Amino acid sequence: MATRKKKPARDIEKGYPAKQFVEKLRRLADSIEQGKRFRIQIDGERVSIPPDAIINIEHERSKSGEEVEFQIKWPLP
């Protein structure tokens, strides 16, 4: 059995124009609804999200602003 190559830690934010963001959200929603794996490329790296990933929404507030994050998490194999 082939061993998986360990990927380096990564923490980036990638901005998208509204139209591209909507297209990505629509593809994500379709994948979730159909119980299928979602694949996306973010800043040059391909990411594959399993259908059983945990989905949550986070809201943060501080004196300088507010933030809403749509998070998708899954354990590594």
Secondary structure, 3 states (H helix, E strand, C coil): CCCCCCCCCCCCCCCCCHHHHHHHHHHHHHHHHHCCCEEEEECCEEEEECCCCEEEEEEEECCCCEEEEEEEECCCC
